[in-house]
């Protein structure tokens, strides 16, 4: 697994609203059974609104999503199988959103 890999949400119950999960954990921390993840939510399911800095807009596969940074969580690594893509090109925006959530800056 690589940092910023995109996975299909393993939960069929929440997949409609949160179709993808982003692995944000650094590869240096790979010896534990969990990964830190942030869901991507369909922008249309959130009244087409986002919080500047905290929930950046992410375009993936020609659709608009928001990175739901406040919902950062851990997930068992074994649930994250076969990445379907990567948003590593958005590294700066993702790290800025995490930093904003933690420090407020």
Secondary structure, DSSP 4 states (H G I P E B T S, - for coil): --TTEEEE-S-TTTTTT--EEEE-S-TT--SSSEEEEEEEEEGGGGTT---TTTS-EEEETTEEEEE-GGG-EEEEGGG--S--EE-GGGHHHHHHHHHHHHH--
